[in-house]
Amino acid sequence: MLRRAAIEFAAPPDAFWRLSLKEWRALTGAQVGPALARPELAALMARFPDEEEADG
């Protein structure tokens, strides 16, 4: 849903990632849905791990 909204608003990727959830809700009129259950969150975290910063 958010990706589709970003395309509709022609938001470049850097602007997309800087927006807060509150800002997206205001822009899209999105309603708050149910929170993820812990197993769902764990699955997403495993699928999309944070990148480690390179030392240097």
mmCIF entry with sequence, helices, sheets and N, C-alpha, C, O atoms, coordinates in Angstrom:
data_MODEL
# 
_entry.id   MODEL 
# 
_entity.id                         1 
_entity.type                       polymer 
_entity.pdbx_number_of_molecules   1 
# 
_entity_poly.entity_id                      1 
_entity_poly.type                           'polypeptide(L)' 
_entity_poly.nstd_linkage                   no 
_entity_poly.nstd_monomer                   no 
_entity_poly.pdbx_seq_one_letter_code       MLRRAAIEFAAPPDAFWRLSLKEWRALTGAQVGPALARPELAALMARFPDEEEADG 
_entity_poly.pdbx_seq_one_letter_code_can   MLRRAAIEFAAPPDAFWRLSLKEWRALTGAQVGPALARPELAALMARFPDEEEADG 
_entity_poly.pdbx_strand_id                 A 
# 
loop_
_entity_poly_seq.entity_id 
_entity_poly_seq.num 
_entity_poly_seq.mon_id 
_entity_poly_seq.hetero 
1 1  MET n 
1 2  LEU n 
1 3  ARG n 
1 4  ARG n 
1 5  ALA n 
1 6  ALA n 
1 7  ILE n 
1 8  GLU n 
1 9  PHE n 
1 10 ALA n 
1 11 ALA n 
1 12 PRO n 
1 13 PRO n 
1 14 ASP n 
1 15 ALA n 
1 16 PHE n 
1 17 TRP n 
1 18 ARG n 
1 19 LEU n 
1 20 SER n 
1 21 LEU n 
1 22 LYS n 
1 23 GLU n 
1 24 TRP n 
1 25 ARG n 
1 26 ALA n 
1 27 LEU n 
1 28 THR n 
1 29 GLY n 
1 30 ALA n 
1 31 GLN n 
1 32 VAL n 
1 33 GLY n 
1 34 PRO n 
1 35 ALA n 
1 36 LEU n 
1 37 ALA n 
1 38 ARG n 
1 39 PRO n 
1 40 GLU n 
1 41 LEU n 
1 42 ALA n 
1 43 ALA n 
1 44 LEU n 
1 45 MET n 
1 46 ALA n 
1 47 ARG n 
1 48 PHE n 
1 49 PRO n 
1 50 ASP n 
1 51 GLU n 
1 52 GLU n 
1 53 GLU n 
1 54 ALA n 
1 55 ASP n 
1 56 GLY n 
# 
_struct_asym.id          A 
_struct_asym.entity_id   1 
# 
loop_
_struct_conf.conf_type_id 
_struct_conf.id 
_struct_conf.pdbx_PDB_helix_id 
_struct_conf.beg_label_comp_id 
_struct_conf.beg_label_asym_id 
_struct_conf.beg_label_seq_id 
_struct_conf.pdbx_beg_PDB_ins_code 
_struct_conf.end_label_comp_id 
_struct_conf.end_label_asym_id 
_struct_conf.end_label_seq_id 
_struct_conf.pdbx_end_PDB_ins_code 
_struct_conf.beg_auth_comp_id 
_struct_conf.beg_auth_asym_id 
_struct_conf.beg_auth_seq_id 
_struct_conf.end_auth_comp_id 
_struct_conf.end_auth_asym_id 
_struct_conf.end_auth_seq_id 
_struct_conf.pdbx_PDB_helix_class 
_struct_conf.details 
_struct_conf.pdbx_PDB_helix_length 
HELX_P HELX_P1 AA1 LEU A 2  ? GLU A 8  ? LEU A 2  GLU A 8  1 ? 7  
HELX_P HELX_P2 AA2 PRO A 13 ? ARG A 18 ? PRO A 13 ARG A 18 1 ? 6  
HELX_P HELX_P3 AA3 LEU A 21 ? THR A 28 ? LEU A 21 THR A 28 1 ? 8  
HELX_P HELX_P4 AA4 ARG A 38 ? ARG A 47 ? ARG A 38 ARG A 47 1 ? 10 
# 
_struct_conf_type.id          HELX_P 
_struct_conf_type.criteria    ? 
_struct_conf_type.reference   ? 
# 
loop_
_atom_site.group_PDB 
_atom_site.id 
_atom_site.type_symbol 
_atom_site.label_atom_id 
_atom_site.label_alt_id 
_atom_site.label_comp_id 
_atom_site.label_asym_id 
_atom_site.label_entity_id 
_atom_site.label_seq_id 
_atom_site.pdbx_PDB_ins_code 
_atom_site.Cartn_x 
_atom_site.Cartn_y 
_atom_site.Cartn_z 
_atom_site.occupancy 
_atom_site.B_iso_or_equiv 
_atom_site.pdbx_formal_charge 
_atom_site.auth_seq_id 
_atom_site.auth_comp_id 
_atom_site.auth_asym_id 
_atom_site.auth_atom_id 
_atom_site.pdbx_PDB_model_num 
ATOM 1   N N  . MET A 1 1  ? 0.817  -1.184  0.000  1.00 0.00 ? 1  MET A N  1 
ATOM 2   C CA . MET A 1 1  ? 0.000  0.000   0.000  1.00 0.00 ? 1  MET A CA 1 
ATOM 3   C C  . MET A 1 1  ? 0.871  1.261   0.000  1.00 0.00 ? 1  MET A C  1 
ATOM 4   O O  . MET A 1 1  ? 0.605  2.186   -0.768 1.00 0.00 ? 1  MET A O  1 
ATOM 5   N N  . LEU A 1 2  ? 1.899  1.314   0.843  1.00 0.00 ? 2  LEU A N  1 
ATOM 6   C CA . LEU A 1 2  ? 2.731  2.504   0.908  1.00 0.00 ? 2  LEU A CA 1 
ATOM 7   C C  . LEU A 1 2  ? 3.524  2.703   -0.376 1.00 0.00 ? 2  LEU A C  1 
ATOM 8   O O  . LEU A 1 2  ? 3.711  3.833   -0.826 1.00 0.00 ? 2  LEU A O  1 
ATOM 9   N N  . ARG A 1 3  ? 3.987  1.613   -0.963 1.00 0.00 ? 3  ARG A N  1 
ATOM 10  C CA . ARG A 1 3  ? 4.737  1.745   -2.210 1.00 0.00 ? 3  ARG A CA 1 
ATOM 11  C C  . ARG A 1 3  ? 3.848  2.307   -3.307 1.00 0.00 ? 3  ARG A C  1 
ATOM 12  O O  . ARG A 1 3  ? 4.278  3.165   -4.079 1.00 0.00 ? 3  ARG A O  1 
ATOM 13  N N  . ARG A 1 4  ? 2.625  1.835   -3.381 1.00 0.00 ? 4  ARG A N  1 
ATOM 14  C CA . ARG A 1 4  ? 1.679  2.358   -4.378 1.00 0.00 ? 4  ARG A CA 1 
ATOM 15  C C  . ARG A 1 4  ? 1.424  3.843   -4.138 1.00 0.00 ? 4  ARG A C  1 
ATOM 16  O O  . ARG A 1 4  ? 1.374  4.625   -5.088 1.00 0.00 ? 4  ARG A O  1 
ATOM 17  N N  . ALA A 1 5  ? 1.263  4.233   -2.878 1.00 0.00 ? 5  ALA A N  1 
ATOM 18  C CA . ALA A 1 5  ? 1.048  5.641   -2.557 1.00 0.00 ? 5  ALA A CA 1 
ATOM 19  C C  . ALA A 1 5  ? 2.269  6.468   -2.947 1.00 0.00 ? 5  ALA A C  1 
ATOM 20  O O  . ALA A 1 5  ? 2.122  7.580   -3.454 1.00 0.00 ? 5  ALA A O  1 
ATOM 21  N N  . ALA A 1 6  ? 3.483  5.937   -2.716 1.00 0.00 ? 6  ALA A N  1 
ATOM 22  C CA . ALA A 1 6  ? 4.698  6.661   -3.085 1.00 0.00 ? 6  ALA A CA 1 
ATOM 23  C C  . ALA A 1 6  ? 4.739  6.902   -4.583 1.00 0.00 ? 6  ALA A C  1 
ATOM 24  O O  . ALA A 1 6  ? 5.138  7.976   -5.034 1.00 0.00 ? 6  ALA A O  1 
ATOM 25  N N  . ILE A 1 7  ? 4.327  5.907   -5.353 1.00 0.00 ? 7  ILE A N  1 
ATOM 26  C CA . ILE A 1 7  ? 4.297  6.056   -6.811 1.00 0.00 ? 7  ILE A CA 1 
ATOM 27  C C  . ILE A 1 7  ? 3.269  7.102   -7.203 1.00 0.00 ? 7  ILE A C  1 
ATOM 28  O O  . ILE A 1 7  ? 3.540  7.941   -8.062 1.00 0.00 ? 7  ILE A O  1 
ATOM 29  N N  . GLU A 1 8  ? 2.106  7.065   -6.595 1.00 0.00 ? 8  GLU A N  1 
ATOM 30  C CA . GLU A 1 8  ? 1.060  8.039   -6.911 1.00 0.00 ? 8  GLU A CA 1 
ATOM 31  C C  . GLU A 1 8  ? 1.489  9.469   -6.572 1.00 0.00 ? 8  GLU A C  1 
ATOM 32  O O  . GLU A 1 8  ? 1.138  10.409  -7.285 1.00 0.00 ? 8  GLU A O  1 
ATOM 33  N N  . PHE A 1 9  ? 2.246  9.633   -5.488 1.00 0.00 ? 9  PHE A N  1 
ATOM 34  C CA . PHE A 1 9  ? 2.716  10.955  -5.094 1.00 0.00 ? 9  PHE A CA 1 
ATOM 35  C C  . PHE A 1 9  ? 4.026  11.317  -5.773 1.00 0.00 ? 9  PHE A C  1 
ATOM 36  O O  . PHE A 1 9  ? 4.543  12.417  -5.579 1.00 0.00 ? 9  PHE A O  1 
ATOM 37  N N  . ALA A 1 10 ? 4.573  10.392  -6.575 1.00 0.00 ? 10 ALA A N  1 
ATOM 38  C CA . ALA A 1 10 ? 5.852  10.576  -7.264 1.00 0.00 ? 10 ALA A CA 1 
ATOM 39  C C  . ALA A 1 10 ? 6.965  10.900  -6.273 1.00 0.00 ? 10 ALA A C  1 
ATOM 40  O O  . ALA A 1 10 ? 7.824  11.740  -6.544 1.00 0.00 ? 10 ALA A O  1 
ATOM 41  N N  . ALA A 1 11 ? 6.943  10.239  -5.142 1.00 0.00 ? 11 ALA A N  1 
ATOM 42  C CA . ALA A 1 11 ? 7.959  10.463  -4.112 1.00 0.00 ? 11 ALA A CA 1 
ATOM 43  C C  . ALA A 1 11 ? 9.226  9.697   -4.470 1.00 0.00 ? 11 ALA A C  1 
ATOM 44  O O  . ALA A 1 11 ? 9.176  8.484   -4.670 1.00 0.00 ? 11 ALA A O  1 
ATOM 45  N N  . PRO A 1 12 ? 10.364 10.389  -4.554 1.00 0.00 ? 12 PRO A N  1 
ATOM 46  C CA . PRO A 1 12 ? 11.620 9.677   -4.783 1.00 0.00 ? 12 PRO A CA 1 
ATOM 47  C C  . PRO A 1 12 ? 11.950 8.811   -3.571 1.00 0.00 ? 12 PRO A C  1 
ATOM 48  O O  . PRO A 1 12 ? 11.484 9.092   -2.467 1.00 0.00 ? 12 PRO A O  1 
ATOM 49  N N  . PRO A 1 13 ? 12.749 7.761   -3.764 1.00 0.00 ? 13 PRO A N  1 
ATOM 50  C CA . PRO A 1 13 ? 13.030 6.839   -2.655 1.00 0.00 ? 13 PRO A CA 1 
ATOM 51  C C  . PRO A 1 13 ? 13.540 7.510   -1.387 1.00 0.00 ? 13 PRO A C  1 
ATOM 52  O O  . PRO A 1 13 ? 13.119 7.142   -0.291 1.00 0.00 ? 13 PRO A O  1 
ATOM 53  N N  . ASP A 1 14 ? 14.433 8.484   -1.509 1.00 0.00 ? 14 ASP A N  1 
ATOM 54  C CA . ASP A 1 14 ? 14.964 9.100   -0.293 1.00 0.00 ? 14 ASP A CA 1 
ATOM 55  C C  . ASP A 1 14 ? 13.871 9.848   0.471  1.00 0.00 ? 14 ASP A C  1 
ATOM 56  O O  . ASP A 1 14 ? 13.870 9.855   1.702  1.00 0.00 ? 14 ASP A O  1 
ATOM 57  N N  . ALA A 1 15 ? 12.950 10.470  -0.245 1.00 0.00 ? 15 ALA A N  1 
ATOM 58  C CA . ALA A 1 15 ? 11.838 11.156  0.421  1.00 0.00 ? 15 ALA A CA 1 
ATOM 59  C C  . ALA A 1 15 ? 10.887 10.144  1.053  1.00 0.00 ? 15 ALA A C  1 
ATOM 60  O O  . ALA A 1 15 ? 10.369 10.370  2.146  1.00 0.00 ? 15 ALA A O  1 
ATOM 61  N N  . PHE A 1 16 ? 10.662 9.035   0.366  1.00 0.00 ? 16 PHE A N  1 
ATOM 62  C CA . PHE A 1 16 ? 9.801  7.969   0.882  1.00 0.00 ? 16 PHE A CA 1 
ATOM 63  C C  . PHE A 1 16 ? 10.303 7.485   2.232  1.00 0.00 ? 16 PHE A C  1 
ATOM 64  O O  . PHE A 1 16 ? 9.520  7.358   3.174  1.00 0.00 ? 16 PHE A O  1 
ATOM 65  N N  . TRP A 1 17 ? 11.599 7.212   2.338  1.00 0.00 ? 17 TRP A N  1 
ATOM 66  C CA . TRP A 1 17 ? 12.143 6.651   3.572  1.00 0.00 ? 17 TRP A CA 1 
ATOM 67  C C  . TRP A 1 17 ? 12.285 7.675   4.683  1.00 0.00 ? 17 TRP A C  1 
ATOM 68  O O  . TRP A 1 17 ? 12.404 7.294   5.847  1.00 0.00 ? 17 TRP A O  1 
ATOM 69  N N  . ARG A 1 18 ? 12.276 8.969   4.362  1.00 0.00 ? 18 ARG A N  1 
ATOM 70  C CA . ARG A 1 18 ? 12.356 9.997   5.394  1.00 0.00 ? 18 ARG A CA 1 
ATOM 71  C C  . ARG A 1 18 ? 11.009 10.300  6.036  1.00 0.00 ? 18 ARG A C  1 
ATOM 72  O O  . ARG A 1 18 ? 10.963 10.827  7.148  1.00 0.00 ? 18 ARG A O  1 
ATOM 73  N N  . LEU A 1 19 ? 9.918  9.979   5.358  1.00 0.00 ? 19 LEU A N  1 
ATOM 74  C CA . LEU A 1 19 ? 8.603  10.281  5.909  1.00 0.00 ? 19 LEU A CA 1 
ATOM 75  C C  . LEU A 1 19 ? 8.306  9.410   7.122  1.00 0.00 ? 19 LEU A C  1 
ATOM 76  O O  . LEU A 1 19 ? 8.625  8.222   7.151  1.00 0.00 ? 19 LEU A O  1 
ATOM 77  N N  . SER A 1 20 ? 7.696  10.024  8.107  1.00 0.00 ? 20 SER A N  1 
ATOM 78  C CA . SER A 1 20 ? 7.283  9.270   9.286  1.00 0.00 ? 20 SER A CA 1 
ATOM 79  C C  . SER A 1 20 ? 5.963  8.554   8.985  1.00 0.00 ? 20 SER A C  1 
ATOM 80  O O  . SER A 1 20 ? 5.275  8.880   8.017  1.00 0.00 ? 20 SER A O  1 
ATOM 81  N N  . LEU A 1 21 ? 5.633  7.602   9.805  1.00 0.00 ? 21 LEU A N  1 
ATOM 82  C CA . LEU A 1 21 ? 4.367  6.891   9.644  1.00 0.00 ? 21 LEU A CA 1 
ATOM 83  C C  . LEU A 1 21 ? 3.196  7.860   9.774  1.00 0.00 ? 21 LEU A C  1 
ATOM 84  O O  . LEU A 1 21 ? 2.202  7.753   9.056  1.00 0.00 ? 21 LEU A O  1 
ATOM 85  N N  . LYS A 1 22 ? 3.328  8.797   10.691 1.00 0.00 ? 22 LYS A N  1 
ATOM 86  C CA . LYS A 1 22 ? 2.276  9.801   10.886 1.00 0.00 ? 22 LYS A CA 1 
ATOM 87  C C  . LYS A 1 22 ? 2.087  10.631  9.610  1.00 0.00 ? 22 LYS A C  1 
ATOM 88  O O  . LYS A 1 22 ? 0.957  10.931  9.224  1.00 0.00 ? 22 LYS A O  1 
ATOM 89  N N  . GLU A 1 23 ? 3.194  10.999  8.959  1.00 0.00 ? 23 GLU A N  1 
ATOM 90  C CA . GLU A 1 23 ? 3.107  11.766  7.713  1.00 0.00 ? 23 GLU A CA 1 
ATOM 91  C C  . GLU A 1 23 ? 2.445  10.949  6.608  1.00 0.00 ? 23 GLU A C  1 
ATOM 92  O O  . GLU A 1 23 ? 1.637  11.479  5.845  1.00 0.00 ? 23 GLU A O  1 
ATOM 93  N N  . TRP A 1 24 ? 2.779  9.668   6.519  1.00 0.00 ? 24 TRP A N  1 
ATOM 94  C CA . TRP A 1 24 ? 2.159  8.812   5.497  1.00 0.00 ? 24 TRP A CA 1 
ATOM 95  C C  . TRP A 1 24 ? 0.664  8.663   5.733  1.00 0.00 ? 24 TRP A C  1 
ATOM 96  O O  . TRP A 1 24 ? -0.135 8.699   4.798  1.00 0.00 ? 24 TRP A O  1 
ATOM 97  N N  . ARG A 1 25 ? 0.309  8.497   6.977  1.00 0.00 ? 25 ARG A N  1 
ATOM 98  C CA . ARG A 1 25 ? -1.128 8.377   7.275  1.00 0.00 ? 25 ARG A CA 1 
ATOM 99  C C  . ARG A 1 25 ? -1.867 9.643   6.867  1.00 0.00 ? 25 ARG A C  1 
ATOM 100 O O  . ARG A 1 25 ? -2.979 9.578   6.343  1.00 0.00 ? 25 ARG A O  1 
ATOM 101 N N  . ALA A 1 26 ? -1.248 10.796  7.108  1.00 0.00 ? 26 ALA A N  1 
ATOM 102 C CA . ALA A 1 26 ? -1.873 12.054  6.720  1.00 0.00 ? 26 ALA A CA 1 
ATOM 103 C C  . ALA A 1 26 ? -1.969 12.181  5.205  1.00 0.00 ? 26 ALA A C  1 
ATOM 104 O O  . ALA A 1 26 ? -2.984 12.646  4.686  1.00 0.00 ? 26 ALA A O  1 
ATOM 105 N N  . LEU A 1 27 ? -0.925 11.774  4.495  1.00 0.00 ? 27 LEU A N  1 
ATOM 106 C CA . LEU A 1 27 ? -0.919 11.874  3.032  1.00 0.00 ? 27 LEU A CA 1 
ATOM 107 C C  . LEU A 1 27 ? -1.886 10.911  2.364  1.00 0.00 ? 27 LEU A C  1 
ATOM 108 O O  . LEU A 1 27 ? -2.542 11.256  1.380  1.00 0.00 ? 27 LEU A O  1 
ATOM 109 N N  . THR A 1 28 ? -1.969 9.713   2.901  1.00 0.00 ? 28 THR A N  1 
ATOM 110 C CA . THR A 1 28 ? -2.743 8.664   2.239  1.00 0.00 ? 28 THR A CA 1 
ATOM 111 C C  . THR A 1 28 ? -4.128 8.450   2.833  1.00 0.00 ? 28 THR A C  1 
ATOM 112 O O  . THR A 1 28 ? -4.960 7.764   2.240  1.00 0.00 ? 28 THR A O  1 
ATOM 113 N N  . GLY A 1 29 ? -4.377 9.028   3.997  1.00 0.00 ? 29 GLY A N  1 
ATOM 114 C CA . GLY A 1 29 ? -5.645 8.772   4.666  1.00 0.00 ? 29 GLY A CA 1 
ATOM 115 C C  . GLY A 1 29 ? -5.724 7.355   5.199  1.00 0.00 ? 29 GLY A C  1 
ATOM 116 O O  . GLY A 1 29 ? -6.813 6.842   5.457  1.00 0.00 ? 29 GLY A O  1 
ATOM 117 N N  . ALA A 1 30 ? -4.567 6.720   5.365  1.00 0.00 ? 30 ALA A N  1 
ATOM 118 C CA . ALA A 1 30 ? -4.518 5.328   5.816  1.00 0.00 ? 30 ALA A CA 1 
ATOM 119 C C  . ALA A 1 30 ? -5.030 5.202   7.243  1.00 0.00 ? 30 ALA A C  1 
ATOM 120 O O  . ALA A 1 30 ? -4.787 6.064   8.088  1.00 0.00 ? 30 ALA A O  1 
ATOM 121 N N  . GLN A 1 31 ? -5.723 4.141   7.486  1.00 0.00 ? 31 GLN A N  1 
ATOM 122 C CA . GLN A 1 31 ? -6.211 3.827   8.823  1.00 0.00 ? 31 GLN A CA 1 
ATOM 123 C C  . GLN A 1 31 ? -5.202 2.898   9.500  1.00 0.00 ? 31 GLN A C  1 
ATOM 124 O O  . GLN A 1 31 ? -4.527 2.110   8.837  1.00 0.00 ? 31 GLN A O  1 
ATOM 125 N N  . VAL A 1 32 ? -5.111 2.997   10.794 1.00 0.00 ? 32 VAL A N  1 
ATOM 126 C CA . VAL A 1 32 ? -4.217 2.136   11.554 1.00 0.00 ? 32 VAL A CA 1 
ATOM 127 C C  . VAL A 1 32 ? -4.809 0.738   11.607 1.00 0.00 ? 32 VAL A C  1 
ATOM 128 O O  . VAL A 1 32 ? -5.961 0.550   11.998 1.00 0.00 ? 32 VAL A O  1 
ATOM 129 N N  . GLY A 1 33 ? -4.017 -0.227  11.213 1.00 0.00 ? 33 GLY A N  1 
ATOM 130 C CA . GLY A 1 33 ? -4.451 -1.622  11.253 1.00 0.00 ? 33 GLY A CA 1 
ATOM 131 C C  . GLY A 1 33 ? -3.909 -2.305  12.490 1.00 0.00 ? 33 GLY A C  1 
ATOM 132 O O  . GLY A 1 33 ? -3.249 -1.680  13.320 1.00 0.00 ? 33 GLY A O  1 
ATOM 133 N N  . PRO A 1 34 ? -4.190 -3.584  12.609 1.00 0.00 ? 34 PRO A N  1 
ATOM 134 C CA . PRO A 1 34 ? -3.691 -4.318  13.772 1.00 0.00 ? 34 PRO A CA 1 
ATOM 135 C C  . PRO A 1 34 ? -2.167 -4.439  13.725 1.00 0.00 ? 34 PRO A C  1 
ATOM 136 O O  . PRO A 1 34 ? -1.564 -4.499  12.653 1.00 0.00 ? 34 PRO A O  1 
ATOM 137 N N  . ALA A 1 35 ? -1.574 -4.473  14.891 1.00 0.00 ? 35 ALA A N  1 
ATOM 138 C CA . ALA A 1 35 ? -0.123 -4.628  14.980 1.00 0.00 ? 35 ALA A CA 1 
ATOM 139 C C  . ALA A 1 35 ? 0.270  -6.040  14.567 1.00 0.00 ? 35 ALA A C  1 
ATOM 140 O O  . ALA A 1 35 ? -0.537 -6.967  14.630 1.00 0.00 ? 35 ALA A O  1 
ATOM 141 N N  . LEU A 1 36 ? 1.519  -6.188  14.145 1.00 0.00 ? 36 LEU A N  1 
ATOM 142 C CA . LEU A 1 36 ? 2.026  -7.516  13.814 1.00 0.00 ? 36 LEU A CA 1 
ATOM 143 C C  . LEU A 1 36 ? 2.185  -8.345  15.084 1.00 0.00 ? 36 LEU A C  1 
ATOM 144 O O  . LEU A 1 36 ? 2.550  -7.830  16.141 1.00 0.00 ? 36 LEU A O  1 
ATOM 145 N N  . ALA A 1 37 ? 1.907  -9.618  14.958 1.00 0.00 ? 37 ALA A N  1 
ATOM 146 C CA . ALA A 1 37 ? 2.194  -10.536 16.056 1.00 0.00 ? 37 ALA A CA 1 
ATOM 147 C C  . ALA A 1 37 ? 3.699  -10.786 16.065 1.00 0.00 ? 37 ALA A C  1 
ATOM 148 O O  . ALA A 1 37 ? 4.356  -10.637 15.034 1.00 0.00 ? 37 ALA A O  1 
ATOM 149 N N  . ARG A 1 38 ? 4.242  -11.157 17.198 1.00 0.00 ? 38 ARG A N  1 
ATOM 150 C CA . ARG A 1 38 ? 5.691  -11.363 17.313 1.00 0.00 ? 38 ARG A CA 1 
ATOM 151 C C  . ARG A 1 38 ? 6.230  -12.330 16.256 1.00 0.00 ? 38 ARG A C  1 
ATOM 152 O O  . ARG A 1 38 ? 7.280  -12.036 15.683 1.00 0.00 ? 38 ARG A O  1 
ATOM 153 N N  . PRO A 1 39 ? 5.583  -13.467 15.957 1.00 0.00 ? 39 PRO A N  1 
ATOM 154 C CA . PRO A 1 39 ? 6.120  -14.354 14.912 1.00 0.00 ? 39 PRO A CA 1 
ATOM 155 C C  . PRO A 1 39 ? 6.165  -13.690 13.533 1.00 0.00 ? 39 PRO A C  1 
ATOM 156 O O  . PRO A 1 39 ? 7.086  -13.936 12.754 1.00 0.00 ? 39 PRO A O  1 
ATOM 157 N N  . GLU A 1 40 ? 5.175  -12.853 13.233 1.00 0.00 ? 40 GLU A N  1 
ATOM 158 C CA . GLU A 1 40 ? 5.181  -12.142 11.947 1.00 0.00 ? 40 GLU A CA 1 
ATOM 159 C C  . GLU A 1 40 ? 6.333  -11.145 11.894 1.00 0.00 ? 40 GLU A C  1 
ATOM 160 O O  . GLU A 1 40 ? 7.011  -11.035 10.872 1.00 0.00 ? 40 GLU A O  1 
ATOM 161 N N  . LEU A 1 41 ? 6.556  -10.425 12.980 1.00 0.00 ? 41 LEU A N  1 
ATOM 162 C CA . LEU A 1 41 ? 7.654  -9.478  13.046 1.00 0.00 ? 41 LEU A CA 1 
ATOM 163 C C  . LEU A 1 41 ? 8.991  -10.206 12.916 1.00 0.00 ? 41 LEU A C  1 
ATOM 164 O O  . LEU A 1 41 ? 9.872  -9.752  12.185 1.00 0.00 ? 41 LEU A O  1 
ATOM 165 N N  . ALA A 1 42 ? 9.150  -11.314 13.606 1.00 0.00 ? 42 ALA A N  1 
ATOM 166 C CA . ALA A 1 42 ? 10.390 -12.089 13.535 1.00 0.00 ? 42 ALA A CA 1 
ATOM 167 C C  . ALA A 1 42 ? 10.645 -12.579 12.110 1.00 0.00 ? 42 ALA A C  1 
ATOM 168 O O  . ALA A 1 42 ? 11.786 -12.573 11.648 1.00 0.00 ? 42 ALA A O  1 
ATOM 169 N N  . ALA A 1 43 ? 9.591  -13.004 11.411 1.00 0.00 ? 43 ALA A N  1 
ATOM 170 C CA . ALA A 1 43 ? 9.742  -13.461 10.031 1.00 0.00 ? 43 ALA A CA 1 
ATOM 171 C C  . ALA A 1 43 ? 10.193 -12.319 9.122  1.00 0.00 ? 43 ALA A C  1 
ATOM 172 O O  . ALA A 1 43 ? 11.051 -12.515 8.261  1.00 0.00 ? 43 ALA A O  1 
ATOM 173 N N  . LEU A 1 44 ? 9.624  -11.136 9.305  1.00 0.00 ? 44 LEU A N  1 
ATOM 174 C CA . LEU A 1 44 ? 10.039 -9.978  8.508  1.00 0.00 ? 44 LEU A CA 1 
ATOM 175 C C  . LEU A 1 44 ? 11.484 -9.578  8.820  1.00 0.00 ? 44 LEU A C  1 
ATOM 176 O O  . LEU A 1 44 ? 12.244 -9.232  7.916  1.00 0.00 ? 44 LEU A O  1 
ATOM 177 N N  . MET A 1 45 ? 11.854 -9.625  10.088 1.00 0.00 ? 45 MET A N  1 
ATOM 178 C CA . MET A 1 45 ? 13.218 -9.271  10.473 1.00 0.00 ? 45 MET A CA 1 
ATOM 179 C C  . MET A 1 45 ? 14.223 -10.263 9.887  1.00 0.00 ? 45 MET A C  1 
ATOM 180 O O  . MET A 1 45 ? 15.321 -9.871  9.493  1.00 0.00 ? 45 MET A O  1 
ATOM 181 N N  . ALA A 1 46 ? 13.855 -11.537 9.829  1.00 0.00 ? 46 ALA A N  1 
ATOM 182 C CA . ALA A 1 46 ? 14.740 -12.537 9.239  1.00 0.00 ? 46 ALA A CA 1 
ATOM 183 C C  . ALA A 1 46 ? 14.845 -12.351 7.726  1.00 0.00 ? 46 ALA A C  1 
ATOM 184 O O  . ALA A 1 46 ? 15.911 -12.547 7.144  1.00 0.00 ? 46 ALA A O  1 
ATOM 185 N N  . ARG A 1 47 ? 13.760 -11.980 7.108  1.00 0.00 ? 47 ARG A N  1 
ATOM 186 C CA . ARG A 1 47 ? 13.735 -11.800 5.651  1.00 0.00 ? 47 ARG A CA 1 
ATOM 187 C C  . ARG A 1 47 ? 14.458 -10.525 5.225  1.00 0.00 ? 47 ARG A C  1 
ATOM 188 O O  . ARG A 1 47 ? 15.093 -10.496 4.170  1.00 0.00 ? 47 ARG A O  1 
ATOM 189 N N  . PHE A 1 48 ? 14.367 -9.478  6.031  1.00 0.00 ? 48 PHE A N  1 
ATOM 190 C CA . PHE A 1 48 ? 14.966 -8.180  5.703  1.00 0.00 ? 48 PHE A CA 1 
ATOM 191 C C  . PHE A 1 48 ? 15.848 -7.695  6.855  1.00 0.00 ? 48 PHE A C  1 
ATOM 192 O O  . PHE A 1 48 ? 15.489 -6.748  7.554  1.00 0.00 ? 48 PHE A O  1 
ATOM 193 N N  . PRO A 1 49 ? 17.006 -8.342  7.055  1.00 0.00 ? 49 PRO A N  1 
ATOM 194 C CA . PRO A 1 49 ? 17.864 -7.932  8.177  1.00 0.00 ? 49 PRO A CA 1 
ATOM 195 C C  . PRO A 1 49 ? 18.477 -6.558  7.930  1.00 0.00 ? 49 PRO A C  1 
ATOM 196 O O  . PRO A 1 49 ? 18.665 -6.135  6.789  1.00 0.00 ? 49 PRO A O  1 
ATOM 197 N N  . ASP A 1 50 ? 18.781 -5.878  9.026  1.00 0.00 ? 50 ASP A N  1 
ATOM 198 C CA . ASP A 1 50 ? 19.471 -4.589  8.933  1.00 0.00 ? 50 ASP A CA 1 
ATOM 199 C C  . ASP A 1 50 ? 20.861 -4.841  8.363  1.00 0.00 ? 50 ASP A C  1 
ATOM 200 O O  . ASP A 1 50 ? 21.507 -5.840  8.678  1.00 0.00 ? 50 ASP A O  1 
ATOM 201 N N  . GLU A 1 51 ? 21.307 -3.917  7.519  1.00 0.00 ? 51 GLU A N  1 
ATOM 202 C CA . GLU A 1 51 ? 22.660 -4.018  6.986  1.00 0.00 ? 51 GLU A CA 1 
ATOM 203 C C  . GLU A 1 51 ? 23.647 -3.505  8.016  1.00 0.00 ? 51 GLU A C  1 
ATOM 204 O O  . GLU A 1 51 ? 23.402 -2.499  8.682  1.00 0.00 ? 51 GLU A O  1 
ATOM 205 N N  . GLU A 1 52 ? 24.760 -4.201  8.140  1.00 0.00 ? 52 GLU A N  1 
ATOM 206 C CA . GLU A 1 52 ? 25.791 -3.759  9.072  1.00 0.00 ? 52 GLU A CA 1 
ATOM 207 C C  . GLU A 1 52 ? 26.642 -2.715  8.376  1.00 0.00 ? 52 GLU A C  1 
ATOM 208 O O  . GLU A 1 52 ? 26.925 -2.825  7.183  1.00 0.00 ? 52 GLU A O  1 
ATOM 209 N N  . GLU A 1 53 ? 27.050 -1.700  9.128  1.00 0.00 ? 53 GLU A N  1 
ATOM 210 C CA . GLU A 1 53 ? 27.897 -0.663  8.575  1.00 0.00 ? 53 GLU A CA 1 
ATOM 211 C C  . GLU A 1 53 ? 29.319 -1.194  8.445  1.00 0.00 ? 53 GLU A C  1 
ATOM 212 O O  . GLU A 1 53 ? 29.818 -1.892  9.328  1.00 0.00 ? 53 GLU A O  1 
ATOM 213 N N  . ALA A 1 54 ? 29.958 -0.857  7.339  1.00 0.00 ? 54 ALA A N  1 
ATOM 214 C CA . ALA A 1 54 ? 31.340 -1.273  7.125  1.00 0.00 ? 54 ALA A CA 1 
ATOM 215 C C  . ALA A 1 54 ? 32.267 -0.420  7.983  1.00 0.00 ? 54 ALA A C  1 
ATOM 216 O O  . ALA A 1 54 ? 32.082 0.792   8.092  1.00 0.00 ? 54 ALA A O  1 
ATOM 217 N N  . ASP A 1 55 ? 33.250 -1.050  8.582  1.00 0.00 ? 55 ASP A N  1 
ATOM 218 C CA . ASP A 1 55 ? 34.248 -0.302  9.354  1.00 0.00 ? 55 ASP A CA 1 
ATOM 219 C C  . ASP A 1 55 ? 35.171 0.411   8.384  1.00 0.00 ? 55 ASP A C  1 
ATOM 220 O O  . ASP A 1 55 ? 35.505 -0.123  7.327  1.00 0.00 ? 55 ASP A O  1 
ATOM 221 N N  . GLY A 1 56 ? 35.574 1.595   8.739  1.00 0.00 ? 56 GLY A N  1 
ATOM 222 C CA . GLY A 1 56 ? 36.505 2.244   7.838  1.00 0.00 ? 56 GLY A CA 1 
ATOM 223 C C  . GLY A 1 56 ? 36.603 3.636   8.087  1.00 0.00 ? 56 GLY A C  1 
ATOM 224 O O  . GLY A 1 56 ? 37.354 4.334   7.406  1.00 0.00 ? 56 GLY A O  1 
# 
